[in-house]
Amino acid sequence: MALPKSNQDSVRIVTNGKNNYTIPLILVTSLFFLWGLANSLNGTLVKQFQTALDLQRWQANIVETAFYFGYFVMALPAGVVMRKYGYKAGILLGLILYAAGAFLFYPAAEVREYSFFLLALFMIASGIAFLETAANLYVTVLGDPAKGDFRLNFAQSFNGMSIILGPVIGGLFIFSEKEYSREALAAMPIAESETIRAAHASSVQTPYLLVGAVVTFVAILFAITKMPELKSEKEKESSISISDLLKHKHLVLGIIAQFLNVGAQVTLWGNFVDLKLDYAPDTNLWIVEKIYQISSSMSATQMASFHASFAFILFLIGRFLGTFLMGKFKSSLILGFYAIGAVVSLIVAMVGGGITAVIAIMFVYFCQSIMFPTIFALSCKNLGEGSKLASSLIIMSIVGGAIVPPLAASLFKVNTNVALAIPLICFSYIVFYAFKGSEIKEHA
C-alpha cells in the first residue's frame, strides 16, 4: 500500500479555537524526565542487587532483561490503545502502571525476593512503553512539522537531565559507605550476613516510594488537563498493516538500529559502576571529585556511581549540542558522526585500559545522546498514517535492552574488552544506518 509522504500530511492536531500547545508540551516533556529517571536507576539496582540478593553480575543484569522485556510486550498494546482511545488515555494508563511498579518495590524489599523486584520493574517498563509510544510521536506533531526532529530532541534533553539524578540517588541514598565482597559475606555468620543484605535491599524502598508519588501526581495533572488529540485527515484510508510498513526499508533498518542502539546503551549504563571498578577502582577524575565533593570516607562503589552521573552530564551536553546542530545540518549526518565517535571511543577504551578506558566509556555517553530520538524520527519519516503503528514497532525494538546486556555480562567473566566488543558492533551498524540505511525510497 502506498503511504502518504510524511507523518504530518495525513495526521493533524484537533483543537478548539487557537492552537496553544504550551501546557500540553510541558506535560508531555515531563514524561521524558520520568522515564529517564527509571532507566538511570537500573544501573544502581544491577550493582546493589549483587549484594542484597547474593547475585553474580550476569544474574543482576536480568534487571535489564525484565525492564526492557516490558517494552517489547506492551509496545503493540500501547499502539492499539492510542488508535482506539487516543493519546491521553495511553499516557494515563502508562503512568498508572509506572506508579504501581514503583510502589511494589517496598514489599519486594521486605521479602527480598528477586522475582518480586523483576515484576515491579516489568510493570514500570510496561508503563513507560505506553509513555514513550505516545510522547515520542506526540511531541513531533505539536507544532511546525518541519521542526519535529528538533522538538523531539529538545524534549529528550529533559530525559537527559533526569538520568543524571539516578546515579546520584544511588551514590547518596542507596549505596553504602561500607562495602562487602561476596567472599566476605559468605564467611560471616548467617545472621550477620542476612542483616547486611536486608539493609542493602531496604535502601531502595524510600527512593522508589518517592518516584511512585511523583508519577501519581503527574497522572492527576494529565487527568484534569484538556489535551489536544491527533486525528486523521483521511480516516477511511487508515487501514495500514504491519506488512505494509515493513515494505519501507528505512523503517526495517531503523528498527534494527534501535534494537542495537538500546542494547549497547543498556549494556554500558547498567554495567558502568562495575566497569569503573574493573578498570580504575582507586583512580578518580579530578572534575568528578570537585563536582560531587568525593571524600575518602566514600566507598569505591559510591565514587563509581558519581562518575556515572558525570557521564550522564556528558550525555546531556551531547543532546543539547546535537539538537543545535540539527538546526543546521541533516539529522542523519549528525547521527553518523556521533556513532563514529562511539566506535572510536570504545576502541580507545579497549586499547588504553585504566582511567583512560573510563574516560573513553564516559565519552560514549556523549555520543549516544542523540541516537534514540534521531533513529526514531528517521525511521518514522514518510509513513503518514502508519506512523502510530510504526512507533510501536520501534518501541518494541527496545527489547534489545533485554537481550544484549546479559550476553555482554556473560562475556565480562572472560575479559572486559571482549564484552565491550558487543556495543562496538552495535554502534558500527548505526554508522551504516545513518549514512546509508536511513535513505528513503518511494513506493509505488
C-alpha positions in Angstrom: 0.0 0.0 0.0 1.2 3.5 -0.8 1.6 5.6 2.3 1.4 9.4 2.5 4.8 11.1 2.0 5.1 12.4 5.6 3.7 11.9 9.0 2.1 15.3 9.1 0.5 15.1 5.6 -2.3 12.8 7.0 -2.3 13.5 10.7 -3.3 16.7 12.4 -4.0 18.1 15.8 -7.6 18.8 16.6 -8.2 21.7 19.0 -11.0 24.1 19.8 -10.0 27.7 19.0 -6.4 28.7 19.0 -3.7 26.1 18.8 -1.9 26.8 22.1 0.4 23.8 22.8 2.3 25.3 25.7 0.7 23.3 28.6 0.4 20.0 26.6 4.1 20.3 25.6 5.2 20.9 29.2 3.2 17.9 30.4 4.4 15.6 27.6 8.0 16.8 28.2 7.7 15.8 31.9 7.2 12.3 30.7 10.6 12.3 29.2 12.0 13.3 32.5 10.2 10.5 34.4 11.2 7.6 32.2 14.8 8.8 32.1 14.9 8.6 35.9 13.6 5.0 35.8 16.2 4.0 33.2 19.2 5.5 35.1 18.2 3.9 38.4 18.6 0.4 36.8 22.4 0.7 36.8 22.2 1.2 40.6 20.0 -1.8 41.0 22.3 -4.0 39.0 25.1 -3.3 41.4 23.0 -3.2 44.6 21.3 -6.5 44.0 24.6 -8.3 43.7 25.0 -7.7 47.4 21.4 -7.5 48.6 20.3 -10.7 46.8 23.6 -12.5 46.5 23.7 -12.4 42.7 26.5 -12.7 40.2 26.9 -10.0 37.6 25.1 -11.8 34.8 22.2 -12.6 37.2 22.0 -9.0 38.3 21.8 -7.9 34.6 18.4 -9.7 34.4 17.2 -6.5 35.9 17.6 -5.0 32.4 16.0 -8.1 30.8 12.9 -7.7 32.9 12.7 -4.0 32.4 13.2 -4.0 28.6 11.1 -7.0 28.1 8.2 -4.9 29.4 8.8 -2.6 26.4 8.5 -5.5 24.0 5.4 -6.9 25.5 3.5 -3.7 25.8 4.5 -1.7 22.7 1.8 -3.0 20.4 -0.9 -2.9 23.0 0.1 0.7 23.6 -0.4 1.4 19.9 -3.8 -0.2 19.9 -4.9 1.9 22.9 -3.8 5.1 21.2 -5.6 4.2 17.9 -8.8 3.3 19.8 -8.9 5.7 22.8 -6.4 8.4 22.0 -3.0 9.6 23.2 -4.2 10.9 26.6 -5.7 7.5 27.5 -2.4 5.8 26.6 -0.4 8.2 28.7 -2.7 7.9 31.7 -2.6 4.1 31.6 1.2 4.3 31.3 1.5 6.5 34.3 -0.7 4.2 36.4 1.4 1.1 35.5 4.7 3.1 36.2 3.4 4.2 39.7 2.2 0.8 40.6 5.5 -0.8 39.7 7.4 1.8 41.8 5.2 1.2 44.8 5.8 -2.5 44.5 9.5 -2.0 45.4 8.5 -1.6 49.1 7.0 -5.1 49.6 9.7 -6.6 47.3 12.4 -5.3 49.5 10.6 -6.6 52.6 10.6 -10.2 51.3 13.9 -9.8 49.4 12.6 -11.9 46.5 14.3 -11.2 43.2 11.3 -12.3 41.1 9.2 -9.7 43.0 11.6 -7.0 42.1 11.6 -8.1 38.5 7.8 -8.0 38.4 7.9 -4.4 39.7 10.5 -3.5 37.0 8.4 -5.2 34.4 5.4 -3.1 35.4 7.4 0.2 35.4 8.7 -0.6 31.9 5.3 -1.6 30.7 4.0 1.8 31.7 7.0 3.5 30.1 6.2 1.7 26.8 2.9 3.5 26.8 4.5 6.8 27.6 7.3 6.6 25.0 5.0 5.3 22.3 2.7 8.2 22.9 5.1 11.0 23.8 7.8 10.4 21.2 5.3 10.8 18.4 3.1 13.4 20.1 5.9 15.9 20.6 6.8 15.6 16.9 3.4 16.9 15.7 2.7 19.6 18.4 3.8 22.4 16.1 5.6 23.1 12.9 6.0 19.7 11.0 9.5 20.8 9.8 10.7 21.2 13.4 9.5 17.8 14.5 13.1 16.3 14.9 14.1 19.5 16.8 11.2 19.3 19.2 11.8 15.6 19.9 15.5 16.1 20.6 14.7 19.1 22.8 12.2 17.1 24.8 14.7 14.3 25.1 17.1 16.8 26.6 14.9 16.8 29.7 15.2 13.0 29.7 19.0 13.7 29.8 18.6 15.9 32.8 16.7 13.2 34.8 19.2 10.4 34.1 21.9 12.4 35.8 19.9 12.0 39.0 19.8 8.2 39.0 23.5 7.6 39.9 23.4 10.5 42.4 20.4 8.9 44.2 22.4 5.6 44.1 25.5 7.2 45.5 23.8 9.2 48.2 20.9 7.1 49.3 21.3 3.5 48.1 24.9 2.5 48.0 26.6 2.0 51.4 29.8 3.7 52.5 30.9 0.3 53.8 31.3 -2.4 51.1 31.2 -6.2 51.5 32.5 -8.6 48.9 30.6 -11.9 48.2 33.5 -13.7 49.8 33.4 -11.6 53.0 29.6 -12.1 53.3 29.9 -15.8 52.8 32.5 -16.0 55.6 30.2 -14.3 58.1 27.7 -15.9 60.4 24.4 -16.3 58.5 22.5 -14.0 60.8 25.1 -11.2 60.3 25.2 -11.5 56.6 21.4 -11.6 56.3 21.2 -8.4 58.3 23.6 -6.7 55.9 21.7 -8.0 52.8 18.4 -6.9 54.3 19.8 -3.4 54.9 21.0 -3.2 51.3 17.6 -4.3 50.0 15.7 -1.8 52.1 17.8 1.1 50.8 15.7 1.1 47.6 12.4 1.5 49.3 12.3 5.2 50.0 13.6 6.3 46.6 11.0 4.2 44.7 8.2 5.3 47.0 9.0 8.9 46.2 9.2 8.1 42.5 5.8 6.5 42.7 4.3 9.5 44.4 5.7 11.9 41.8 4.3 9.8 38.9 0.9 9.6 40.6 0.9 13.5 40.8 1.7 13.8 37.1 -1.1 11.4 36.3 -3.5 13.6 38.2 -2.3 16.6 36.2 -2.9 14.8 32.9 -6.3 13.7 34.1 -7.5 17.2 34.8 -5.8 18.9 31.8 -7.5 19.1 28.4 -5.1 17.7 25.8 -5.2 18.2 22.0 -5.8 14.9 20.2 -4.4 13.6 17.0 -6.9 12.9 14.3 -6.6 11.6 10.8 -7.4 13.8 7.8 -8.5 10.8 5.9 -9.5 8.2 8.4 -11.2 6.0 5.7 -7.7 5.3 4.3 -6.0 4.5 7.6 -6.1 0.7 7.5 -2.3 0.1 7.3 -0.9 -3.3 8.3 2.5 -4.2 9.6 3.3 -6.0 6.3 2.6 -2.7 4.5 5.0 -0.8 6.9 7.8 -3.4 6.5 8.0 -2.7 2.8 9.7 0.5 3.8 13.4 -0.3 4.0 14.4 2.7 6.1 11.9 1.6 8.8 13.1 -2.0 8.9 16.7 -1.0 9.1 15.7 1.6 11.7 14.1 -1.0 13.9 17.4 -3.0 13.8 19.4 0.2 14.5 17.2 1.0 17.5 17.5 -2.6 18.8 21.3 -2.4 18.7 21.4 1.1 20.0 19.3 0.4 23.1 21.2 -2.9 23.6 24.6 -1.1 23.6 23.3 1.8 25.7 21.8 -0.5 28.4 25.0 -2.6 28.4 27.1 0.4 29.3 24.6 2.1 31.6 23.8 -1.0 33.6 27.4 -2.0 34.0 29.2 1.3 34.3 29.8 1.1 38.0 31.4 -2.4 37.6 33.4 -1.2 34.6 34.8 1.7 36.6 35.7 -0.8 39.4 37.2 -3.1 36.8 39.4 -0.5 35.1 40.3 2.1 37.7 38.9 1.3 41.2 41.3 3.6 43.0 41.6 6.4 40.5 39.0 9.2 40.2 38.7 12.1 37.7 39.6 15.5 39.3 36.5 17.2 37.9 34.2 14.4 39.3 35.8 14.8 42.7 35.2 18.5 42.7 31.6 18.5 41.4 30.4 15.7 43.7 32.7 16.5 46.7 34.0 13.0 46.8 35.7 12.2 50.2 37.9 9.4 51.4 35.0 8.1 53.5 33.1 7.1 50.4 33.3 3.6 49.1 34.7 2.8 45.6 31.2 1.9 44.5 29.8 5.3 45.6 32.7 7.1 43.7 32.0 5.0 40.6 28.3 6.0 40.8 29.2 9.7 40.8 31.4 9.0 37.7 28.3 7.5 36.1 26.3 10.7 36.9 29.0 12.8 35.3 28.9 10.6 32.2 25.2 11.5 32.0 26.1 15.1 32.2 28.2 14.5 29.1 25.1 12.7 27.6 23.1 15.9 28.3 25.7 18.1 26.7 25.8 15.9 23.7 22.0 16.1 23.4 21.9 19.9 23.5 24.8 20.1 21.0 23.1 17.6 18.7 19.8 19.5 18.9 21.6 22.7 17.9 23.5 21.1 15.1 20.3 19.5 13.7 19.0 23.0 13.2 21.8 23.5 10.7 22.6 20.0 9.2 20.8 16.9 8.3 19.9 14.7 11.3 21.2 11.6 9.6 24.6 13.3 9.2 24.8 14.2 12.8 23.8 10.7 13.8 26.6 9.3 11.7 29.3 11.3 13.2 28.1 10.7 16.7 28.1 6.9 16.0 31.6 7.1 14.6 32.6 8.9 17.9 31.2 6.0 19.9 33.1 3.4 17.8 36.4 5.2 18.2 35.8 5.7 21.9 35.2 2.1 22.6 38.4 1.1 20.7 40.3 3.6 22.8 38.8 2.0 26.0 39.8 -1.5 24.8 43.3 -0.5 23.9 44.0 2.1 26.7 42.7 0.4 29.9 42.8 2.1 33.3 41.4 5.6 33.8 41.8 6.1 30.0 39.2 3.4 29.4 36.8 5.0 32.0 37.1 8.4 30.2 36.6 6.8 26.8 33.5 5.0 28.0 32.1 8.2 29.5 32.6 9.9 26.1 30.4 7.2 24.6 27.6 8.6 26.7 28.1 11.9 24.9 27.9 10.1 21.5 24.8 8.1 22.5 22.8 11.2 23.4 21.0 11.8 20.1 20.8 8.2 18.9 17.4 7.1 20.2 15.3 10.2 19.2 17.1 10.6 15.9 16.8 6.9 14.9 13.1 7.1 15.9 12.4 10.2 13.8 14.3 8.9 10.8 12.5 5.6 10.9 9.1 7.2 11.1 9.6 9.6 8.1 7.3 9.3 5.1 5.0 6.8 6.8 1.9 9.1 7.2 -1.0 7.3 8.9 1.3 4.3 9.5 3.4 6.4 11.9 1.4 5.3 15.0 1.9 1.6 14.3 5.5 2.2 13.2 6.2 4.0 16.5 5.0 0.9 18.3 7.3 -1.3 16.2 10.2 0.9 17.0 9.4 0.9 20.7 9.3 -2.9 20.5 12.8 -2.9 19.3 13.8 -1.6 22.7 13.8 -5.3 23.6 17.4 -5.1 22.6 18.0 -3.8 26.1 16.7 -7.2 27.4 18.8 -9.3 25.1 22.2 -7.6 24.6 23.2 -6.8 28.2 23.0 -10.4 29.5 25.1 -11.5 26.5 27.7 -8.9 27.3 27.6 -9.6 31.0 28.4 -13.3 30.4 31.5 -12.2 28.5 32.7 -10.0 31.4 33.8 -13.2 33.0 36.1 -13.9 30.1 37.5 -10.4 29.6 36.2 -6.9 29.9 37.5 -5.9 26.5 35.7 -8.9 24.9 32.4 -7.7 26.5 33.0 -4.2 25.1 33.2 -5.6 21.6 29.4 -6.1 21.8 28.5 -2.4 21.9 31.3 -1.7 19.4 29.5 -3.9 16.9 26.2 -2.2 17.7 27.5 1.3 17.1 29.2 0.2 13.9 25.8 -0.8 12.5 24.4 2.6 13.4 27.1 4.3 11.4 25.8 2.3 8.4 22.2 3.2 9.1 23.0 6.9 9.5 24.8 7.2 6.2 23.0 4.6 4.1 20.2 2.7 5.7 18.1 5.8 6.6 17.7 6.8 3.0 14.0 6.8 1.9 12.9 5.1 -1.2 9.4 5.9 -2.5 7.0 3.1 -3.0 4.5 3.0 -5.9 
